[in-house]
Amino acid sequence: MTEQGVRWTADQVLALAPDDASRRAGSKLGAPGPWSGAGCDGRAVWGACKGSGRTPYRTVVDTTGPAYTCSCPSRKFPCKHALGLLLLWAGDPDGTAVPTAGEAPDWAGTWLAGRRARAEAARTAADAGPADPEAARRRAERRAARITAGAQELEQRLADLLRGGLAAAEQAGYGLWEETAARMVDAQAPGLAGRVRELGAIPGSGPGWPVRLLEECALTHLLDRAWLSADRLPDPLAATVRSRVGLSAPPEGPALRDHWLVLAQYDTADSRLTTRRIWLHGRGSGRTALLLSFGAAGRAPQLALPVGAVLDAELRPYTSGGGLRAELVEQFAPPAPAGPPPQGTPVGAALDAYGRALTEDPWLDAWPVTLAHVVPAHAEYGWQLADTDPGPLHREAIPLTRSAQQHPGLWRLIALSGGAPVSVFGEVGHQGFTPLAAWSPEAPGETVPLV
């Protein structure tokens, strides 16, 4: 049976929405009116939603994922019907609109059983390993040779740029960069292709762009040289280099079971791919983990977790990425509704943590940290987060990134603080701090999403 205590809050449901339009549309369907045959058990919620057609849309949510299916034609995950169904369920602790049922109807049970069978088959296949290790080795060698050729070509492109002068980069336009990026894709080095596209976006991007272009060229050159000398690097650094150029590797090492607080979830997209980042924090282990999922252009990734919920789950880490990236191996229960924030640090300690991480991954743009007892404060150059507790030396502050200062989440953070100290989770990097979630001392179990 579904206990009242494990139903999510409306904010957690809306945090799953792939965009604002889905959030608004789902909110309109969070009332009993359009729904019939709704029900739930300890692992799933289902219901039929009346739409514009004769046949209602059949919607099922596996809350242990969560995962979604709906007979509507939407390409979004979750669609507005799944969001509406979850909102109806979340706002119905007495089980009046979404009663507890012994088992799901056939149309919902078939999908749930198939999903769990596929998950079990995937785990079995992963344990079995590649069918032909020798063939896999030969494919890896051929791809490595292509990447090496691409890295050498990119080195020549960077040398030509510096020889001609950075000022010429603005006159050349973006076409040459895109052509170079396409060559890196042909070389099966998507990581290098991504860095090239970032280089192409810098010229003419505002005051100081030549300095930024030179910095990024230096980091790209460093990555090229590291790949070409990977056989002489320490194993952890070599694994990071392989990951940075775009070589994926399966997660390794022992799985870690913990109660994981979902700290934040957000998407980044380009014309080819949508990437979803989900940050988790282990209550027992104290570890921070990053789940990545991907969707083709125009489609949201299917993995979505309610921000602020706690998962009893097992994760398996990847060797690269500073030990942050992990794979969700198994979830043992539906997400519980709330959890306290991680233990935070002062601003100076957060900057030190980022500095230590850079020694293992020089291409790291940001590092996850939780700041404790900070307040938003406005300075002459924009907004920052400042310490309120006096440290052994002095109080410090960190500026927010340009994108964070333009995001509505900043005003949500300012309103939550009201001038009082708060705890804030986010990503610290060379461009500043990006807040992703916050907690007030009055409600430490309530995670407030800022993205």
Secondary structure, DSSP 8 states (H G I E B T S, - for coil): ---GGG---HHHHHTT-SSHHHHHHHHHT-SSTTEEEEEE-SSEEEEEE--SSSS-EEEEEETTTTEEEESS---SSS-HHHHHHHHHHHT-TTSSSS-B-SS--HHHHHHHHHHHHHHHHHHHHHHH--S-HHHHHHHHHHHHHHHHHHHHHHHHHHHHHHHH-THHHHHH-SHHHHHHHHHHHHTT-HHHHHHHHHHHT-TTSSTTHHHHHHHHHHHHHHHHHHHHTGGGS-HHHHHHHHHHHT------S--EEEEEEEEEEEEEE-SSEEEEEEEEEETTT--EEEEEEEEETTS--S----TT-EEEEEEEE-SSGGG-BEEEEEE-S--BS-------B-HHHHHHHHHHHHHH-TT--EEEEEEEEEEEEEETTEEEEEE-S--SS---EEEB-HHHHTSTHHHHHHHHHTTS-EEEEEEEETTEEEEEEEEETTEEEEEEE--
